[in-house]
């Protein structure tokens, strides 16, 4: 009886773990899935993903970017990635992708202008670099807390890339910068 009880406990734990992973994977949007695949291919690493709560994203935007950007938002979404090397040769890094959704494209442009040329979070104890891109009525922000890691910085500097977005989208993005 005790052995059956242990088997049931293990089965339940495995089932819950798989269902939470499946729920997270099905809950991700196309940008998030593409970004995860891009990181896996670029760095040859395994990635663990956690959803960032909406309240935390609002706090990041208002405190570290610009309060005026946060007031215009209609919806937010985001994921936090932690990499681990397959062969332990690459230092683990943290990257985050935030999606800020505004009511329309003009509002997104206005929010992007609030930042000016800033590419580091304000009011943080360490330099936290980020990259931002506007796609329609959305702003996508990639940042890392591993500012000393060259792999993490390379991802930030290369965002967005043709691996994530079609060439036409990137041409429009570059023209609007």
N, C-alpha and C positions, 0 to 999 in steps of 0.2 A: 504494500500500500504506500509506504514511504517513497519507494522508487517511482511509482506511478505519479505521485504528487510532485516529485522533482521534475519528472519528464514534462508534466503539464505546465509547471512554472517556466521551464526553459522554452517550451513551445510558445507560451503566451508572450514572453519577453521578445523572442525572435519575431513573432507576428506583429507586435506593437512597433518594434524597430523598423520592420519592412513597411508597415502601413504609414508610419510617419515620413519615411523617405519617399514613398510613392506620392503621398499628399503634397510634400514640398515640391517634388519634381513636376507634378501636374499643375501646381499653383504658380509655377514660374512662367514669365512671359517670354516672348521670342528673344528680346534683347538680353535677358538674363541667361537663357540657355546658350545663346551665341557667345556671350562673354565667357562663360564657364568653359566652353569648348575651346575658345581662343587661348585661354590661360593654360589649359591642359596641353594643347599643341605647342605653344610657344615655349613653355618652361619644362615640358616633359615631366609633369608632376601629377599626383593625385590631388583632388580638391575636395574639401568638406565645405558644405554650404549651410549657412544659417540665415533665416529671414530676419531683417532688422525691423523692430516694431515701429509703427508709424509715429508714435510719440517721440521716439529717439531721433528719427529723421527730422521731424519738425524742430527739435532742439538743436541738432547739428546745423540745420539751415539758418535758424535765427541767431544762434550764438557764434558760429564759426564762419558763416558766409555773409549774409546780410538779412537783417530783420525784415526789410521791405520785400525781399524775395519770398519770405515765408508767408507774409500776409496775402499774397496774390494766389497762392496754391489752391488747387481744387482736390488734388489727390497726390499721395506719395507712395513710393514702393522702394524696396532695397534689399540687397543681399550682402552678406559678409562672407568672404572666402578665406580659407586657410589652406595653404598648400603643404604637402609633405612629399618629399622626394622618394622615388621608387628605390633608388640605390643609396640614399643618404649622402649624396654629394652636393646637393643643392640645399642651401639654408631655407628653412620654412619662412614663408612670408604671409602677410595679411593684406588683402585688397578688399575694397568695398565698391559696390555699384549702387548709386542712388538714381531713382527716376522721379523727377519732379514734373507733375502734370499741371498745366495751366489751362484756363478756359479757352484760350485761342492763341494763335501764333504771335500776334502782336504783343500779348501779355508776356509770353515766353521771351520775346526779344527784349522787352522792357526789363524783365527780371535778369536777363543775361547782362544787360548794360549796367545794372546795379553793381556788378562785380568789377567792372573796369578791367584792368590788366592783372588783378590779383590772382595768384595761382598757389597761394598757401593759406591754410585756415588761419583765421584771426583768433585771438584769445586762447591760444593753446600753449602748453609748456614746451612742446617740441615742434619743430617745423613739420607740418603735415601737408605735403604737396598734393595737388589735385589737378585733374584735367576735366574740362567741361565741353559739351557739344550740344547744340540745339538741333532737334529734329522735329520740325513742325511745331506743335504746341507743347512739346516735352523738352526738358533739359536732362541730359544724362551726365552724371558726375562719377568719376572714378578717383578714389584716393587710397592712400596707404599710410599706416602708422609706422612703417619700416623705411623711413626716409634715408637710412644709411645703407640700404640694400640695393645694389645696382640692378638686380632683376626687377624689383618692384618699381624702381624709378623708370626703367626702360618701358614697362607696361604703361605707366602714367604718361610718359612722353609720346608714346606711339598711339595712344588712344585719340580718336577712333582710327581704325585701319580698314583697308579693303577686305580683310578677312571677316570683318563684322558687318560692314555696310556696302551696298553697291557703289560703284564708281560715281554714278550720277549724284547720289546723296552726298558723298565726300566732296565733290566739286562744288555743290551748293553750300556746304558747310565752310569750305575754304574761302569762297567768295564773300560770305557774310562775316568773316572774322575781321 
